[in-house]
Amino acid sequence: MFPYFPFKREILFKQYQSPLLFIFLLVLFSGLVGFFLIQDIQKTTENIENIYLTQPRLPAAYLKLNQGTLFFVGDIMLNRGIKSVVETYGGGNFEFPFFKIADYLKTADILFGNLEGPISDKGKNVGSIYSFRAIPEVLKGLKFAGFDILSVANNHIFDYGREAMEDTLIRLKEAQIEYIGAGFSGKEALSPKIIELKGTKIAFLAFTNLGEKSWEAKENSSGIAWLSKENLKHSIKKAKEEAELIIVSMHYGQEYQLQPTKEQKDFSHLAIDLGADLVIGHHPHVVQPIEQYKRGYIAYSLGNFVFDQNFSKETMEGLLLEVLIKSGKIKEVIPREIKINNLFQPELGI
């Protein structure tokens, strides 16, 4: 690449005593080196440009790699101790519970959680001393955190009766947050919600068999999607006709148990056998194992996310499940540890 000059600085000083001559030769040598270096860079640049120009151009949609990220979190309860902390320390701003984690949550393309109890100012307490009903202002916090879709299929959605449940569905829709696991009819409750993410259609379903069977949505009455073999078969079959990925949320199991019950395993395995790709579990309020079953994944319980159960270490922990998808399939499942601090704010574990 460069010309070869067979001399050394010592020889130059001996042969040419004039400093001016030495300076002249040094400048000349530097100029020649620079010339050849520029020529070499230009040729390299031209080669790179030619390689780029001769390659087939890919469609812009393909450049997105058809991939995305889904986050799943555990139980969210915005009443009782949470409400008290928000009023005392957060100035009544329901963004407060999510201050420590909102920035990370917003990196997801789709954020999913389980909403424990209605969001309403309607209805009467028909449950117990453990009934929940969050005030409508909590929607601001859920929007701030970036939630796209919530399951309402659980044993607390009817704590303030059918009126509060229906009001919750209306308010979520107005806030542009999708809900699954309940509806104004049996058809709606059992139908998948389809969200398209970068070319992949994802179906979301939710069920519970906790609470009263009378809460089940019927043909002409509102209610929840009841967890049964028949309903799973019906809903997953419909989802397979409409989407490439199927995600099923189940509110099941026993509270505070660190291992799934046989019933949890049976329903979860059945869902995968029927065609689901991922099963997300809630209700035990503690973290339970994640299992890869055949071609699918099961997170039996993600534990708590925003909750005031500070009576044990286990109930102040949870998991955020990060699911990477590519080309219509689950590429990777990554569990992230969640710690709930003394102000009931979830934070990423170290």
C-alpha positions in Angstrom: 0.0 0.0 0.0 2.8 2.4 0.9 6.1 3.0 -1.0 9.2 1.7 0.7 12.0 4.2 1.6 15.2 2.3 2.7 16.8 5.0 4.9 16.9 6.1 8.5 17.0 9.4 10.2 20.7 8.9 11.3 21.8 8.4 7.7 20.1 11.6 6.6 21.9 13.6 9.2 25.3 12.2 8.2 24.7 12.6 4.5 23.0 15.9 4.6 24.3 18.4 7.1 21.7 21.1 6.3 18.7 21.1 8.6 16.6 22.7 5.9 17.2 19.9 3.5 16.2 17.4 6.2 13.0 19.3 6.8 12.2 19.4 3.1 12.7 15.6 2.8 10.6 15.0 5.9 7.7 17.1 4.5 8.0 15.3 1.1 7.9 11.9 2.8 4.8 12.9 4.9 3.0 14.1 1.8 3.6 10.9 -0.1 2.4 8.8 2.9 -0.8 11.0 3.1 -1.4 10.7 -0.6 -1.3 6.9 -0.6 -3.4 6.7 2.6 -6.2 8.9 1.0 -6.2 6.7 -2.1 -6.5 3.6 0.0 -9.4 5.0 2.0 -11.3 6.2 -1.1 -11.0 2.7 -2.7 -12.2 1.1 0.5 -15.2 3.5 0.7 -16.0 2.8 -2.9 -16.0 -0.9 -2.3 -18.3 -0.6 0.7 -20.7 1.6 -1.3 -20.7 -0.9 -4.3 -21.4 -3.8 -1.9 -24.3 -1.9 -0.4 -25.7 -0.8 -3.7 -25.6 -4.3 -5.2 -27.5 -5.9 -2.2 -31.3 -6.3 -2.5 -33.2 -3.7 -0.6 -35.4 -5.1 2.2 -39.0 -3.9 2.8 -39.2 -1.3 5.6 -41.6 -3.6 7.5 -39.1 -6.4 7.5 -36.4 -4.1 9.0 -38.6 -4.0 12.2 -37.6 -7.7 12.5 -41.3 -8.5 13.3 -40.4 -8.7 17.0 -41.7 -7.2 20.2 -41.7 -7.3 24.0 -44.6 -8.1 26.3 -44.5 -7.5 30.1 -46.8 -9.4 32.5 -47.1 -8.4 36.2 -49.0 -9.8 39.2 -52.0 -8.7 41.3 -52.8 -5.0 41.3 -55.0 -3.7 44.2 -55.4 0.1 44.5 -57.7 0.3 47.5 -57.3 -0.1 51.3 -53.6 0.5 52.3 -52.6 1.6 48.8 -55.2 4.4 48.9 -54.1 5.5 52.3 -50.4 5.7 51.3 -51.3 7.6 48.1 -53.3 10.2 50.1 -50.7 10.5 52.9 -47.4 10.4 50.8 -48.5 10.9 47.2 -50.7 13.9 47.5 -53.7 11.9 46.2 -51.9 11.2 42.9 -52.4 7.6 41.9 -49.3 7.7 39.7 -47.5 7.4 43.1 -47.6 3.6 43.3 -45.8 3.3 40.0 -43.2 6.0 40.4 -40.3 3.6 40.9 -41.0 1.3 37.9 -43.0 3.3 35.3 -40.0 4.1 33.2 -39.2 0.4 32.8 -42.8 -0.6 32.2 -43.0 1.8 29.3 -40.3 0.0 27.4 -42.8 -2.8 26.8 -44.8 -2.9 23.6 -47.7 -4.5 25.6 -48.2 -4.4 29.4 -50.6 -6.8 31.1 -51.7 -7.2 34.7 -54.5 -8.6 36.9 -56.8 -6.0 38.4 -58.1 -7.1 41.8 -61.5 -5.6 42.3 -63.7 -3.0 40.5 -62.8 0.6 39.7 -66.1 2.4 40.4 -68.0 4.7 42.7 -71.1 2.6 42.2 -72.6 -0.5 43.9 -72.7 -1.8 47.5 -70.4 -4.1 49.3 -71.7 -7.7 48.8 -68.4 -9.3 49.8 -66.7 -9.2 53.2 -64.2 -7.1 55.2 -61.7 -8.0 52.4 -63.8 -6.4 49.7 -62.0 -4.1 47.3 -63.3 -1.1 45.3 -60.9 1.4 43.9 -61.9 5.0 43.1 -62.1 6.1 39.5 -59.0 8.3 39.9 -56.8 5.2 39.9 -57.2 5.0 36.2 -54.7 7.9 35.9 -52.1 5.7 37.6 -52.7 2.7 35.4 -52.4 4.9 32.3 -49.2 6.5 33.7 -47.7 3.0 34.2 -48.6 2.1 30.6 -51.1 -0.7 31.0 -52.6 -1.8 27.7 -54.7 -4.7 28.9 -56.0 -6.0 32.3 -57.7 -9.2 33.4 -60.8 -8.7 35.5 -61.6 -12.4 35.8 -61.0 -12.9 39.6 -62.8 -13.4 42.9 -62.9 -9.7 43.7 -64.5 -8.1 40.6 -68.0 -8.7 42.1 -67.1 -7.3 45.6 -69.5 -4.4 45.0 -72.0 -6.3 42.8 -72.8 -6.4 39.1 -73.3 -2.6 38.9 -69.7 -1.9 39.9 -68.3 -4.6 37.7 -70.1 -3.2 34.6 -69.1 0.3 35.5 -65.5 -0.9 35.7 -65.7 -2.3 32.1 -67.1 1.0 30.9 -64.4 3.1 32.6 -61.6 0.9 31.3 -62.9 1.2 27.8 -63.1 4.9 28.1 -59.5 5.0 29.4 -58.5 2.9 26.3 -57.3 0.0 28.4 -58.5 -3.4 27.1 -60.1 -5.8 29.5 -60.5 -9.6 29.3 -62.2 -12.2 31.4 -65.6 -10.5 31.7 -68.2 -8.9 29.5 -71.7 -7.7 29.1 -72.6 -11.2 27.7 -71.2 -14.6 27.7 -70.0 -14.1 24.1 -67.9 -11.1 25.0 -66.5 -12.7 28.2 -65.3 -15.8 26.4 -64.0 -14.0 23.2 -60.3 -13.2 22.8 -59.1 -9.6 22.6 -56.8 -9.4 19.6 -53.8 -7.0 19.7 -51.6 -6.7 16.7 -47.9 -6.1 17.4 -45.6 -5.5 14.5 -47.4 -7.9 12.2 -48.2 -10.6 14.8 -51.8 -11.0 16.0 -51.9 -11.9 19.7 -55.0 -13.2 21.4 -55.6 -12.6 25.1 -58.1 -14.7 27.2 -58.8 -14.8 30.9 -60.7 -17.1 33.2 -61.3 -17.8 36.9 -63.1 -20.5 38.9 -62.9 -18.6 42.1 -65.9 -16.8 43.6 -69.6 -17.6 42.9 -70.6 -19.7 39.8 -73.6 -17.3 39.5 -71.1 -14.6 38.5 -70.5 -16.4 35.2 -71.5 -14.4 32.1 -74.6 -15.7 30.3 -76.0 -15.2 26.9 -77.9 -12.1 27.9 -76.3 -11.1 31.2 -72.9 -9.7 32.2 -70.4 -11.6 34.2 -67.0 -13.3 34.2 -65.4 -16.0 32.1 -65.7 -19.1 34.2 -62.7 -21.5 34.1 -63.8 -24.9 32.8 -62.6 -27.4 30.2 -65.5 -26.6 27.9 -64.9 -22.8 28.0 -61.1 -23.3 27.4 -61.8 -25.4 24.4 -64.3 -23.0 22.9 -62.2 -19.9 23.5 -58.8 -21.2 22.4 -60.3 -22.7 19.3 -61.7 -19.3 18.4 -58.4 -17.6 19.2 -56.5 -19.9 16.9 -58.7 -18.8 14.0 -57.8 -15.1 14.6 -54.3 -15.0 15.9 -50.7 -16.4 15.8 -50.0 -16.2 19.5 -52.5 -17.2 22.3 -52.0 -16.0 25.9 -54.3 -17.3 28.6 -54.6 -15.7 32.1 -56.0 -17.9 34.9 -57.0 -16.8 38.3 -56.8 -20.0 40.2 -55.0 -22.0 43.0 -54.6 -21.4 46.7 -53.5 -18.3 48.5 -49.9 -18.1 49.9 -49.0 -21.6 48.6 -45.5 -21.6 47.0 -46.3 -24.6 44.7 -49.1 -25.0 42.2 -52.0 -27.3 42.9 -52.9 -30.2 40.7 -55.9 -28.2 39.4 -53.6 -25.4 38.4 -51.3 -27.8 36.5 -54.2 -29.6 34.9 -55.9 -26.5 33.5 -52.6 -25.0 32.4 -51.4 -28.1 30.6 -54.8 -28.4 29.0 -54.6 -24.8 27.7 -51.2 -25.5 26.1 -52.4 -28.8 24.7 -55.3 -26.9 23.1 -53.0 -24.4 21.4 -52.1 -21.7 23.9 -48.5 -20.4 23.9 -48.4 -18.9 27.3 -50.4 -19.3 30.6 -50.2 -16.5 33.2 -51.4 -17.3 36.7 -52.6 -15.0 39.5 -54.3 -15.3 42.9 -51.9 -17.1 45.3 -50.2 -13.6 46.1 -46.8 -15.3 46.2 -44.5 -16.4 43.4 -44.8 -19.9 42.1 -42.6 -21.7 39.5 -42.3 -21.1 35.8 -42.6 -24.2 33.7 -41.9 -25.0 30.1 -44.5 -27.5 29.0 -44.2 -28.9 25.5 -44.2 -25.9 23.1 -45.5 -23.4 25.7 -44.7 -21.7 28.9 -46.6 -21.5 32.2 -46.1 -18.9 35.0 -48.3 -20.4 37.7 -48.3 -17.3 39.8 -46.6 -13.9 39.4 -47.4 -12.9 43.0 -48.2 -9.4 43.9 -47.4 -6.2 42.0 -49.1 -3.4 43.8 -50.6 -4.7 47.1 -50.6 -3.9 50.8 -50.0 -7.4 52.2 -46.9 -6.5 54.2 -47.4 -9.3 56.7 -44.7 -11.5 55.0 -41.7 -11.3 52.8 -43.2 -13.5 50.2 -46.3 -11.3 49.7 -44.1 -8.3 49.2 -42.4 -9.9 46.2 -43.5 -10.7 42.7 -42.3 -11.4 39.2 -42.4 -9.3 36.1 -42.4 -11.7 33.1 -40.7 -10.3 30.1 -41.7 -12.2 26.9 -39.8 -11.6 23.7 -41.6 -12.5 20.5 -40.3 -12.8 17.0 -42.0 -13.8 13.8 -45.1 -14.9 15.6 -43.4 -17.1 18.2 -42.1 -16.8 21.7 -38.4 -16.3 21.4 -37.5 -16.0 25.1 -39.1 -15.7 28.6 -37.3 -13.7 31.2 -38.5 -13.4 34.8 -37.6 -10.2 36.6 -37.8 -10.0 40.4 -40.1 -7.4 41.9 -39.7 -6.0 45.4 -42.6 -4.0 47.0 -41.2 -1.3 49.3 -42.7 0.1 52.5 -44.9 2.5 50.5 -46.3 -0.4 48.5 -44.4 0.7 45.3 -43.0 -2.1 43.1 -39.4 -1.9 42.2 -37.1 -4.1 40.1 -35.0 -6.4 42.2 -31.3 -6.2 42.0 
